Amino acid sequence: MLLTRTRLPATGVDRLRARATAVLDAVLGRLPRRAAPPAEAPDRPLRVLIPRGLARLATQSGIGEAMRHQRTAVEALGHTVVTDPLGPFDVVHLNTPFPDTPLLARWARLRGRPALVWAHSTEEDFRDSFTGSNVLAPWFRRWIAWIYRSGDAVLTPTAYARSLIVRPAYGLRRNIHVLSNGVDTAFFSPDASARTRLREQLGLGAEAPVVMSVGLQMVRKGILDWVEVARALPEVTFVWYGHTDARMITRDVAAAIEGAPANCLFPGYVHPSVLRDAYRGADAFCFLTQEETEGIVLLEALACCAPVVVRDIPIYRDWLPDGEVTHMVHGRGAEVVEEMVTRLRDLLDGRLPDLTAAGRRAAEEVDLHRVAERLGEIYAIEGVRPR
């Protein structure tokens, strides 16, 4: 069957994209081009550009953590991380969906340097996030697809994420590599003494049951269901770590936080060592997210041997199966709340099997040292070398 491509009418995103391209060409086209690289690359470590720029806005998000992990992986390979795009570099890592990302990709191309673009975001995980996100989701997909196409290769954290962005709607013709964001299993490791420290820090009794979660405060992360689970278990303290700008929080999430029962605590964004003690000392990590491309916080919880109860969503169904690595609950709304309450009661009362050793092994599979090795392989495939 002969397929024809139908051109859709121009949208605001198309016009913005065309205008941005014209501006970039006008500005960057005036800059001197670098000479072609020598036939033989110099024998020195790579200078890997991980620019700050607008990425500063993502510091407290999963993307911000992924960028910190990339720095660790690059340095583990013996290479040097640089942050100034006007200085010398051999390859650039681009991570955010912000407007400076295509600018940096074109700058790298003008200088004859490869640009590796990380596909952390999809249309699916943009939905149910911030005010207006569901209306904007199709246009957001067109925007990020353009950004992903601006690189020389695309990296995405899981096979599930890759299955989303290979769809024709994204129009990607570059190599797409799967590279986990990874987890530092040396830092995030079990420590039984953290149980006492966590309860002291929260002002609780030594035997008080504690259930935790981590993430931005948004519908997609499951906070609405999480609050209702806490309401049904008043004898348990529920702690949600993470902060979201109040201007970005949807009304239903704001109302849920405002009306949360007294056993719900919201400490906000905390230092990694505090978060580590929470993973180590909590009785359960309750992760009711509705969509993820990986979920670094889940990897951190598994690495710390926290008992994990997670919503049964496609990315985790085969990777971290129910009854083998995690305990899973199903559905949404009242259905998932009821099942989560039952699962947590069974877990706290010792009626569920201990899966923490399997969880630790799953985390070790994506330890940052393994991520570094895979990154080195991708560099070789993409011809990344000192210039």
Buried (B, 14 or more C-beta within 10 A) or exposed (E): EEEEEEEEEEEEBBEBBEEBBEEBEEEBEEEEEEEEBEEEBEEEEBBBBBBEBBBEEBEBBBBBBBBBBBBBBBBBBEBBBBBEBEEEBBBBBBBBBBBBBBBBBBBBBBBEBBBBBBBBBBBBBBBBBBBEBBEBBBBBBBBBBBBBBBBBBBBBBBEBBBEBBEEEEBEBEBBBBBBBBBBBBEEBBBBEEBBEBBBEBBEBEEEBBBBBBBBBBBBBBBBBBBBBBBBBBEEBBBBBBBBBEEEBBBEEBBEBBEEBEEBBBBBEBBEEEBBBBBBBBBBBBBBBBBBBBBBBBBBBBBBBBBBBBBBBBEBBEEBBBBEEBBBBBEBEEEEBBBBBBEBBBEBBEEEBEEBBEBBBEBBBBBBBBBBBEBBBEBBEEBEBBBB
